[in-house]
Amino acid sequence: MKDFTPLEEKIDIKFKKAELLQQALVHRSYLNENPNFELDHNERLEFLGDAVLELVVTEHLYNNYPNPEGELTNWRAALVNATTLAATAKEMELEDFLYLSRGESKDGNTKARNYILANAMEAVIGSVYLDQGYEVSEKFIGKWILSKLPNILKHELYRDAKTAFQEAAQEKLGTTPTYHVVSEEGPDHNKEFTIEIKLGNEVIAEGTGTSKQEAETDAARAGLEAKGW
């Protein structure tokens, strides 16, 4: 087993059940190579952490900002999306503690690794909630996630990428983008969709996500970058 003390020190939480934090970093691929490993993979913790994160962020936005629902929804999406979560996981240096298969460890696909890190971040939140309760989870999310809100608001990172891409495409090219599912993988509770965005017959970019909407947004974001819009 790895020594998780440095991670506990980094996040300033001493776990009562150390195995909860460790399980949060166990990727399914590791168990395929190590079926006798004493811990399960992190997908159930990820499921729980996703709900805790959404509640804490929603409550914070509701209590502190009188803005309309639509704006708060966009802000929340910017805080809890895979991009933000993966960046936070990197700040915590979670990658050093991941249990991955040899293949996953050597995989240089940045997008795939970010997806694993985002899921691990949600699983860590789930482990904090189970081990320490709601108040500590709220403080943890406040420090690592909600602290990013001022930058998101300052740079308008909450702007809906799909709307931005559609408006730009119509203004510059007089056409409307379409989205097409390229692949759909994983079990029902943990799907990963890959979706391409097209202008006419031209594929502009691809995106991934745990829902079609998330994958479309990711594709639109990549499309904005690809077209320099």
GUGUPA-724796 format. One record per residue: x, y, z of N, C-alpha, C in turn; residue number from 0. Coordinates in Angstrom, 2 decimals, m for minus. Layout:
! residues N
SITE:nx:ny:nz:cax:cay:caz:cx:cy:cz:k
SITE:X:Y:Z:X:Y:Z:X:Y:Z:NUM
...
***
This chain:
! residues 229
SITE:nx:ny:nz:cax:cay:caz:cx:cy:cz:k
SITE:0.85:m1.20:0.00:0.00:0.00:0.00:0.88:1.25:0.00:0
SITE:0.39:2.29:m0.65:1.15:3.53:m0.70:1.00:4.30:0.61:1
SITE:1.95:5.18:0.86:1.90:6.05:2.04:1.13:7.31:1.65:2
SITE:m0.06:7.47:2.23:m0.92:8.59:1.89:m0.77:9.77:2.86:3
SITE:0.18:9.67:3.78:0.40:10.75:4.75:0.67:12.09:4.07:4
SITE:1.53:12.13:3.03:1.77:13.43:2.36:0.49:14.04:1.78:5
SITE:m0.41:13.19:1.27:m1.66:13.71:0.73:m2.55:14.25:1.84:6
SITE:m2.62:13.52:2.96:m3.40:14.01:4.10:m2.88:15.36:4.58:7
SITE:m1.57:15.51:4.57:m0.97:16.78:4.99:m1.29:17.88:3.98:8
SITE:m1.28:17.52:2.71:m1.55:18.49:1.65:m2.98:19.04:1.78:9
SITE:m3.93:18.16:2.05:m5.32:18.60:2.13:m5.75:18.93:3.55:10
SITE:m4.81:18.76:4.50:m5.04:19.12:5.90:m6.21:18.36:6.52:11
SITE:m6.29:17.08:6.20:m7.32:16.22:6.80:m6.67:14.90:7.22:12
SITE:m6.81:14.55:8.48:m6.32:13.27:8.97:m7.50:12.31:9.01:13
SITE:m7.46:11.30:8.14:m8.59:10.39:8.01:m8.67:9.42:9.19:14
SITE:m9.90:9.18:9.65:m10.12:8.17:10.69:m9.96:6.78:10.07:15
SITE:m10.47:6.64:8.84:m10.33:5.39:8.10:m9.48:5.67:6.86:16
SITE:m8.20:5.40:6.99:m7.26:5.73:5.91:m7.61:5.04:4.60:17
SITE:m8.25:3.86:4.71:m8.56:3.11:3.50:m9.59:3.82:2.61:18
SITE:m10.39:4.72:3.19:m11.36:5.47:2.39:m10.65:6.40:1.41:19
SITE:m9.63:7.08:1.89:m8.87:7.96:1.01:m8.14:7.15:m0.05:20
SITE:m7.60:6.01:0.33:m6.88:5.18:m0.63:m7.82:4.64:m1.70:21
SITE:m9.00:4.20:m1.27:m9.96:3.66:m2.24:m10.36:4.72:m3.26:22
SITE:m10.39:5.98:m2.84:m10.77:7.07:m3.75:m9.80:7.19:m4.92:23
SITE:m8.61:6.63:m4.79:m7.59:6.76:m5.83:m7.36:5.44:m6.57:24
SITE:m8.24:4.46:m6.37:m8.10:3.16:m7.05:m8.92:3.17:m8.35:25
SITE:m8.25:3.19:m9.47:m8.93:3.15:m10.76:m9.28:1.70:m11.10:26
SITE:m10.40:1.55:m11.80:m10.87:0.20:m12.15:m9.80:m0.63:m12.85:27
SITE:m8.98:0.02:m13.67:m7.96:m0.71:m14.45:m6.95:m1.43:m13.54:28
SITE:m6.69:m0.84:m12.37:m5.71:m1.44:m11.45:m6.19:m2.80:m10.96:29
SITE:m7.50:m2.89:m10.71:m8.06:m4.15:m10.20:m8.08:m5.23:m11.28:30
SITE:m8.11:m4.83:m12.53:m8.04:m5.82:m13.60:m6.70:m6.56:m13.58:31
SITE:m5.65:m5.84:m13.19:m4.32:m6.46:m13.11:m4.04:m7.02:m11.72:32
SITE:m4.76:m6.50:m10.72:m4.53:m6.92:m9.32:m5.85:m7.31:m8.67:33
SITE:m6.45:m8.42:m9.12:m7.79:m8.80:m8.64:m7.86:m9.10:m7.15:34
SITE:m6.73:m9.36:m6.51:m6.74:m9.66:m5.08:m6.45:m8.44:m4.21:35
SITE:m6.39:m7.27:m4.82:m6.15:m6.04:m4.07:m7.25:m5.87:m3.03:36
SITE:m6.89:m5.39:m1.86:m7.83:m5.40:m0.73:m8.92:m4.33:m0.79:37
SITE:m8.79:m3.38:m1.69:m9.80:m2.32:m1.80:m10.53:m2.40:m3.13:38
SITE:m11.77:m1.87:m3.13:m12.56:m1.80:m4.36:m12.12:m0.57:m5.16:39
SITE:m12.60:m0.46:m6.42:m12.31:0.74:m7.20:m13.12:1.92:m6.68:40
SITE:m12.89:3.09:m7.24:m13.42:4.33:m6.65:m14.76:4.80:m7.21:41
SITE:m15.43:4.00:m8.03:m16.61:4.52:m8.74:m17.80:4.81:m7.83:42
SITE:m17.98:4.03:m6.77:m19.09:4.32:m5.85:m18.80:5.60:m5.05:43
SITE:m17.55:5.79:m4.66:m17.17:7.02:m3.96:m17.32:8.23:m4.89:44
SITE:m17.00:8.03:m6.15:m17.16:9.09:m7.14:m18.63:9.49:m7.27:45
SITE:m19.50:8.50:m7.30:m20.95:8.73:m7.37:m21.42:9.58:m6.18:46
SITE:m20.94:9.24:m5.00:m21.31:9.98:m3.79:m20.71:11.38:m3.81:47
SITE:m19.43:11.47:m4.14:m18.75:12.76:m4.14:m19.35:13.75:m5.11:48
SITE:m19.81:13.28:m6.24:m20.47:14.13:m7.24:m21.68:14.82:m6.64:49
SITE:m22.47:14.06:m5.86:m23.68:14.61:m5.25:m23.33:15.61:m4.14:50
SITE:m22.33:15.29:m3.33:m21.91:16.18:m2.24:m21.38:17.49:m2.83:51
SITE:m20.55:17.38:m3.86:m19.98:18.56:m4.51:m21.08:19.46:m5.06:52
SITE:m22.04:18.86:m5.75:m23.11:19.65:m6.35:m23.94:20.36:m5.28:53
SITE:m24.21:19.68:m4.18:m25.01:20.29:m3.11:m24.26:21.46:m2.47:54
SITE:m22.99:21.26:m2.13:m22.21:22.30:m1.47:m22.09:23.53:m2.37:55
SITE:m21.78:23.31:m3.64:m21.63:24.42:m4.58:m22.96:25.14:m4.78:56
SITE:m24.03:24.38:m4.94:m25.36:24.96:m5.13:m25.77:25.80:m3.92:57
SITE:m25.56:25.26:m2.74:m25.91:25.97:m1.50:m25.11:27.27:m1.37:58
SITE:m23.84:27.21:m1.69:m22.98:28.40:m1.60:m23.47:29.48:m2.57:59
SITE:m23.74:29.10:m3.79:m24.19:30.07:m4.79:m25.55:30.66:m4.40:60
SITE:m26.44:29.81:m3.93:m27.78:30.27:m3.54:m27.71:31.28:m2.39:61
SITE:m26.85:30.98:m1.41:m26.77:31.82:m0.21:m26.00:33.12:m0.41:62
SITE:m25.14:33.16:m1.43:m24.25:34.31:m1.56:m24.47:35.18:m2.79:63
SITE:m25.28:34.70:m3.73:m25.48:35.47:m4.96:m26.98:35.55:m5.28:64
SITE:m27.52:36.77:m5.47:m28.95:36.92:m5.77:m29.26:36.78:m7.25:65
SITE:m28.32:36.25:m8.02:m28.49:36.17:m9.48:m29.59:35.20:m9.88:66
SITE:m30.09:35.33:m11.11:m31.13:34.40:m11.60:m30.62:32.96:m11.69:67
SITE:m31.56:32.04:m11.71:m31.23:30.61:m11.74:m30.30:30.25:m12.89:68
SITE:m30.58:30.81:m14.08:m29.79:30.46:m15.25:m28.32:30.80:m15.07:69
SITE:m28.03:31.96:m14.51:m26.64:32.36:m14.28:m25.98:31.45:m13.26:70
SITE:m26.69:31.18:m12.17:m26.12:30.32:m11.13:m25.84:28.92:m11.67:71
SITE:m26.72:28.45:m12.54:m26.53:27.12:m13.15:m25.25:27.10:m13.98:72
SITE:m25.01:28.15:m14.74:m23.79:28.22:m15.56:m22.54:28.30:m14.68:73
SITE:m22.62:29.07:m13.60:m21.48:29.19:m12.69:m21.17:27.84:m12.05:74
SITE:m22.24:27.17:m11.62:m22.05:25.86:m10.99:m21.41:24.88:m11.97:75
SITE:m21.89:24.88:m13.21:m21.33:23.98:m14.22:m19.84:24.23:m14.42:76
SITE:m19.43:25.50:m14.38:m18.02:25.83:m14.55:m17.18:25.36:m13.37:77
SITE:m17.79:25.31:m12.19:m17.07:24.89:m10.99:m16.93:23.37:m10.88:78
SITE:m17.93:22.64:m11.35:m17.94:21.18:m11.12:m17.61:20.38:m12.37:79
SITE:m17.25:21.06:m13.47:m16.97:20.29:m14.69:m15.62:19.59:m14.60:80
SITE:m15.39:18.69:m15.55:m14.19:17.85:m15.52:m12.91:18.66:m15.63:81
SITE:m12.96:19.77:m16.35:m11.77:20.60:m16.51:m11.32:21.18:m15.17:82
SITE:m12.28:21.75:m14.43:m11.96:22.32:m13.11:m11.52:21.25:m12.14:83
SITE:m12.21:20.11:m12.14:m11.88:19.04:m11.20:m10.51:18.45:m11.49:84
SITE:m10.18:18.26:m12.75:m8.86:17.72:m13.11:m7.76:18.70:m12.71:85
SITE:m8.00:19.99:m12.93:m7.00:21.00:m12.54:m6.79:21.00:m11.03:86
SITE:m7.88:20.83:m10.29:m7.79:20.79:m8.83:m7.03:19.55:m8.37:87
SITE:m7.31:18.43:m9.03:m6.60:17.18:m8.70:m5.09:17.34:m8.92:88
SITE:m4.73:18.09:m9.96:m3.31:18.32:m10.22:m2.69:19.21:m9.14:89
SITE:m3.46:20.20:m8.67:m2.98:21.04:m7.58:m2.69:20.21:m6.34:90
SITE:m3.53:19.22:m6.10:m3.37:18.32:m4.94:m2.31:17.25:m5.18:91
SITE:m1.85:17.15:m6.44:m0.89:16.12:m6.83:m1.47:14.71:m6.63:92
SITE:m2.76:14.58:m6.93:m3.43:13.28:m6.78:m2.82:12.21:m7.69:93
SITE:m2.29:12.65:m8.82:m1.76:11.69:m9.78:m0.67:10.81:m9.16:94
SITE:0.09:11.39:m8.21:1.17:10.64:m7.56:0.63:9.47:m6.72:95
SITE:m0.66:9.53:m6.39:m1.23:8.54:m5.48:m2.21:7.58:m6.17:96
SITE:m2.43:7.78:m7.46:m3.38:6.93:m8.18:m2.90:5.49:m8.28:97
SITE:m3.83:4.56:m8.13:m3.58:3.15:m8.44:m4.09:2.92:m9.85:98
SITE:m3.16:2.78:m10.80:m3.52:2.58:m12.20:m2.88:1.30:m12.73:99
SITE:m3.48:0.75:m13.77:m2.85:m0.38:m14.45:m1.57:0.12:m15.13:100
SITE:m0.72:m0.80:m15.50:0.52:m0.41:m16.19:0.22:0.32:m17.49:101
SITE:m0.82:m0.14:m18.19:m1.20:0.51:m19.44:m1.67:1.93:m19.23:102
SITE:m2.53:2.13:m18.23:m3.02:3.47:m17.93:m1.89:4.38:m17.44:103
SITE:m0.97:3.81:m16.68:0.15:4.61:m16.16:1.01:5.16:m17.28:104
SITE:1.15:4.38:m18.35:2.02:4.78:m19.46:1.27:5.56:m20.54:105
SITE:m0.05:5.58:m20.46:m0.85:6.24:m21.48:m0.60:7.75:m21.46:106
SITE:m0.16:8.29:m22.58:0.14:9.72:m22.64:m1.02:10.58:m23.08:107
SITE:m2.22:10.00:m23.16:m3.41:10.75:m23.59:m3.84:11.70:m22.48:108
SITE:m3.59:12.98:m22.68:m3.87:13.98:m21.64:m5.35:14.04:m21.29:109
SITE:m6.20:13.98:m22.31:m7.64:14.08:m22.06:m8.13:12.89:m21.23:110
SITE:m7.66:11.69:m21.56:m8.05:10.50:m20.80:m7.57:10.58:m19.35:111
SITE:m6.34:11.06:m19.17:m5.81:11.18:m17.81:m6.59:12.24:m17.01:112
SITE:m6.94:13.34:m17.66:m7.72:14.37:m16.97:m9.08:13.83:m16.55:113
SITE:m9.65:12.98:m17.38:m10.95:12.37:m17.05:m10.81:11.49:m15.81:114
SITE:m9.73:10.72:m15.74:m9.47:9.87:m14.56:m9.26:10.74:m13.32:115
SITE:m8.52:11.83:m13.48:m8.24:12.73:m12.35:m9.52:13.42:m11.86:116
SITE:m10.37:13.83:m12.79:m11.64:14.48:m12.39:m12.50:13.51:m11.60:117
SITE:m12.58:12.27:m12.06:m13.35:11.26:m11.34:m12.75:10.98:m9.97:118
SITE:m11.42:10.94:m9.90:m10.74:10.71:m8.63:m11.01:11.86:m7.66:119
SITE:m11.07:13.07:m8.19:m11.36:14.23:m7.34:m12.74:14.10:m6.71:120
SITE:m13.72:13.68:m7.49:m15.06:13.45:m6.94:m15.03:12.34:m5.89:121
SITE:m14.26:11.30:m6.15:m14.16:10.19:m5.20:m13.52:10.64:m3.90:122
SITE:m12.52:11.50:m3.98:m11.90:12.04:m2.77:m12.92:12.82:m1.95:123
SITE:m13.74:13.62:m2.63:m14.80:14.36:m1.93:m15.75:13.37:m1.23:124
SITE:m16.09:12.28:m1.92:m16.94:11.26:m1.31:m16.29:10.64:m0.09:125
SITE:m14.98:10.41:m0.16:m14.28:9.81:0.98:m14.21:10.78:2.15:126
SITE:m14.00:12.06:1.88:m13.99:13.07:2.94:m15.35:13.12:3.63:127
SITE:m16.41:13.09:2.82:m17.76:13.14:3.38:m18.04:11.95:4.29:128
SITE:m17.70:10.76:3.85:m17.95:9.56:4.66:m17.12:9.55:5.93:129
SITE:m15.89:10.02:5.84:m14.97:9.94:6.98:m15.13:11.11:7.95:130
SITE:m15.46:12.28:7.41:m15.41:13.49:8.25:m16.76:14.22:8.39:131
SITE:m17.72:13.88:7.51:m19.02:14.52:7.62:m19.18:15.74:6.72:132
SITE:m20.36:16.34:6.77:m20.72:17.41:5.83:m19.91:18.68:6.04:133
SITE:m19.74:19.11:7.28:m19.08:20.39:7.54:m17.64:20.40:7.04:134
SITE:m16.92:19.32:7.29:m15.54:19.24:6.81:m15.52:19.17:5.28:135
SITE:m16.48:18.45:4.70:m16.58:18.39:3.24:m16.83:19.78:2.65:136
SITE:m17.69:20.52:3.31:m18.02:21.88:2.87:m16.77:22.78:2.91:137
SITE:m16.01:22.66:3.98:m14.77:23.44:4.12:m13.75:23.03:3.05:138
SITE:m13.65:21.73:2.82:m12.72:21.17:1.82:m13.07:21.68:0.42:139
SITE:m14.34:21.61:0.07:m14.80:22.06:m1.25:m14.64:23.57:m1.38:140
SITE:m14.88:24.28:m0.29:m14.69:25.73:m0.30:m13.25:26.11:m0.61:141
SITE:m12.32:25.41:0.02:m10.90:25.71:m0.17:m10.41:25.37:m1.57:142
SITE:m10.81:24.20:m2.07:m10.22:23.70:m3.31:m11.04:24.00:m4.57:143
SITE:m12.36:24.13:m4.42:m13.22:24.32:m5.60:m13.82:25.72:m5.65:144
SITE:m14.53:26.10:m4.60:m15.23:27.39:m4.61:m14.26:28.57:m4.68:145
SITE:m13.04:28.35:m4.26:m12.02:29.41:m4.33:m11.73:29.82:m5.78:146
SITE:m12.13:29.00:m6.73:m11.89:29.29:m8.15:m12.99:30.17:m8.75:147
SITE:m14.05:30.42:m8.01:m15.17:31.17:m8.56:m14.80:32.60:m8.99:148
SITE:m14.04:33.36:m8.19:m13.70:34.72:m8.63:m13.01:34.75:m9.99:149
SITE:m12.11:33.82:m10.24:m11.42:33.78:m11.53:m12.37:33.40:m12.65:150
SITE:m13.29:32.47:m12.36:m14.29:32.06:m13.35:m15.18:33.24:m13.74:151
SITE:m15.58:34.04:m12.74:m16.44:35.19:m13.01:m15.66:36.30:m13.74:152
SITE:m14.43:36.52:m13.30:m13.62:37.59:m13.90:m13.39:37.35:m15.39:153
SITE:m13.10:36.12:m15.75:m12.78:35.80:m17.14:m13.95:35.20:m17.90:154
SITE:m15.13:35.21:m17.27:m16.36:34.70:m17.90:m16.18:33.27:m18.41:155
SITE:m15.52:32.45:m17.60:m15.29:31.06:m17.99:m16.56:30.22:m17.90:156
SITE:m17.62:30.81:m17.37:m18.90:30.12:m17.24:m19.73:30.22:m18.51:157
SITE:m19.29:31.00:m19.47:m20.07:31.16:m20.70:m20.35:29.80:m21.31:158
SITE:m21.57:29.58:m21.70:m21.97:28.31:m22.30:m21.29:28.15:m23.66:159
SITE:m20.40:27.16:m23.74:m19.60:26.97:m24.96:m20.46:26.64:m26.17:160
SITE:m21.54:25.88:m25.96:m22.40:25.51:m27.09:m23.04:26.74:m27.72:161
SITE:m23.54:27.63:m26.87:m24.17:28.86:m27.35:m23.14:29.73:m28.06:162
SITE:m21.94:29.85:m27.45:m20.90:30.68:m28.03:m20.48:30.16:m29.40:163
SITE:m20.34:28.84:m29.53:m19.92:28.26:m30.82:m21.01:28.45:m31.86:164
SITE:m22.26:28.24:m31.47:m23.37:28.38:m32.43:m23.48:29.82:m32.92:165
SITE:m23.38:30.78:m31.99:m23.47:32.19:m32.38:m22.34:32.58:m33.33:166
SITE:m21.11:32.09:m33.02:m19.97:32.42:m33.86:m20.10:31.79:m35.25:167
SITE:m20.57:30.54:m35.28:m20.72:29.83:m36.56:m21.77:30.52:m37.45:168
SITE:m22.86:30.95:m36.82:m23.92:31.60:m37.59:m23.48:32.98:m38.08:169
SITE:m22.73:33.68:m37.21:m22.29:35.03:m37.57:m21.21:35.00:m38.64:170
SITE:m20.24:34.09:m38.50:m19.09:34.07:m39.41:m19.32:33.25:m40.67:171
SITE:m20.09:32.15:m40.53:m20.22:31.23:m41.66:m21.66:31.02:m42.13:172
SITE:m22.60:31.57:m41.37:m24.00:31.41:m41.76:m24.49:29.99:m41.66:173
SITE:m23.91:29.21:m40.75:m24.31:27.81:m40.60:m24.48:27.45:m39.13:174
SITE:m25.19:26.37:m38.89:m25.45:25.92:m37.52:m24.72:24.60:m37.27:175
SITE:m23.98:24.50:m36.18:m23.25:23.26:m35.90:m24.19:22.10:m35.54:176
SITE:m23.72:20.90:m35.79:m24.45:19.70:m35.37:m23.53:18.82:m34.54:177
SITE:m24.14:17.99:m33.70:m23.39:17.11:m32.80:m23.73:15.66:m33.11:178
SITE:m22.72:14.80:m33.09:m22.92:13.39:m33.41:m22.16:12.52:m32.43:179
SITE:m22.82:11.49:m31.91:m22.18:10.56:m30.98:m21.19:9.68:m31.74:180
SITE:m19.93:9.70:m31.30:m18.89:8.87:m31.90:m18.82:7.52:m31.18:181
SITE:m18.87:7.57:m29.86:m18.82:6.33:m29.07:m19.49:6.54:m27.72:182
SITE:m19.87:5.41:m27.13:m20.54:5.40:m25.82:m20.00:4.17:m25.09:183
SITE:m19.23:4.41:m24.04:m18.54:3.31:m23.37:m18.83:3.31:m21.88:184
SITE:m18.63:2.14:m21.27:m18.75:2.03:m19.82:m20.12:1.57:m19.36:185
SITE:m20.21:1.18:m18.08:m21.50:0.74:m17.52:m22.47:1.91:m17.38:186
SITE:m23.74:1.60:m17.19:m24.78:2.64:m17.16:m24.50:3.72:m16.13:187
SITE:m23.94:3.34:m14.97:m23.73:4.32:m13.91:m22.46:5.14:m14.13:188
SITE:m21.68:4.79:m15.15:m20.41:5.49:m15.35:m20.07:5.55:m16.84:189
SITE:m21.00:6.09:m17.62:m20.82:6.18:m19.07:m19.77:7.23:m19.43:190
SITE:m19.12:7.01:m20.55:m18.28:8.05:m21.14:m18.67:8.19:m22.60:191
SITE:m19.15:9.38:m22.94:m19.58:9.67:m24.30:m18.49:10.45:m25.03:192
SITE:m18.29:10.12:m26.29:m17.44:10.93:m27.17:m18.32:11.46:m28.29:193
SITE:m18.31:12.77:m28.45:m19.20:13.42:m29.42:m18.39:14.38:m30.29:194
SITE:m18.68:14.38:m31.58:m17.99:15.31:m32.49:m18.93:16.45:m32.86:195
SITE:m18.32:17.60:m33.08:m19.08:18.77:m33.52:m18.71:19.04:m34.97:196
SITE:m19.74:19.26:m35.81:m19.50:19.42:m37.25:m20.12:20.71:m37.75:197
SITE:m19.47:21.27:m38.75:m20.03:22.37:m39.53:m20.21:21.84:m40.94:198
SITE:m21.44:21.59:m41.32:m21.68:20.90:m42.58:m21.16:19.48:m42.45:199
SITE:m20.29:19.07:m43.37:m19.70:17.73:m43.32:m18.32:17.72:m42.66:200
SITE:m17.85:18.89:m42.21:m16.51:18.99:m41.65:m16.53:18.77:m40.12:201
SITE:m15.76:17.80:m39.66:m15.62:17.58:m38.23:m14.64:18.62:m37.69:202
SITE:m15.10:19.42:m36.72:m14.27:20.49:m36.18:m13.49:20.03:m34.95:203
SITE:m14.16:19.26:m34.09:m13.50:18.83:m32.85:m14.32:17.71:m32.21:204
SITE:m13.72:17.08:m31.20:m14.42:16.07:m30.41:m14.40:16.46:m28.93:205
SITE:m15.37:15.93:m28.21:m15.41:16.16:m26.76:m15.86:14.91:m26.06:206
SITE:m15.52:14.81:m24.77:m15.93:13.66:m23.97:m16.63:14.14:m22.70:207
SITE:m17.43:13.26:m22.14:m18.12:13.59:m20.89:m18.92:12.42:m20.38:208
SITE:m19.41:12.53:m19.17:m20.19:11.47:m18.56:m21.66:11.53:m18.96:209
SITE:m22.03:12.55:m19.70:m23.37:12.67:m20.28:m23.21:13.25:m21.67:210
SITE:m24.25:13.11:m22.49:m24.18:13.67:m23.84:m24.03:15.19:m23.78:211
SITE:m24.74:15.80:m22.85:m24.68:17.26:m22.72:m23.26:17.71:m22.36:212
SITE:m22.64:17.00:m21.43:m21.27:17.35:m21.01:m20.29:17.15:m22.17:213
SITE:m20.47:16.07:m22.92:m19.59:15.80:m24.06:m19.78:16.84:m25.16:214
SITE:m21.02:17.25:m25.40:m21.29:18.28:m26.40:m20.64:19.61:m26.01:215
SITE:m20.75:19.94:m24.72:m20.13:21.17:m24.22:m18.62:21.12:m24.38:216
SITE:m18.06:19.96:m24.08:m16.61:19.78:m24.22:m16.20:19.91:m25.69:217
SITE:m17.01:19.33:m26.58:m16.73:19.42:m28.02:m16.83:20.87:m28.50:218
SITE:m17.83:21.60:m28.01:m17.99:23.01:m28.39:m16.80:23.84:m27.90:219
SITE:m16.34:23.55:m26.69:m15.19:24.26:m26.12:m13.94:24.00:m26.99:220
SITE:m13.77:22.73:m27.36:m12.64:22.37:m28.22:m12.80:23.00:m29.61:221
SITE:m14.04:23.10:m30.08:m14.32:23.71:m31.37:m13.97:25.20:m31.39:222
SITE:m14.27:25.89:m30.30:m13.94:27.31:m30.19:m12.43:27.50:m30.28:223
SITE:m11.70:26.61:m29.62:m10.23:26.67:m29.66:m9.72:26.37:m31.06:224
SITE:m10.29:25.32:m31.67:m9.82:24.89:m32.99:m10.04:25.98:m34.05:225
SITE:m11.16:26.69:m33.94:m11.47:27.72:m34.92:m10.91:29.10:m34.53:226
SITE:m10.34:29.17:m33.33:m9.82:30.46:m32.88:m10.89:31.48:m32.59:227
SITE:m12.07:30.99:m32.21:m13.19:31.87:m31.88:m13.26:32.16:m30.39:228
***
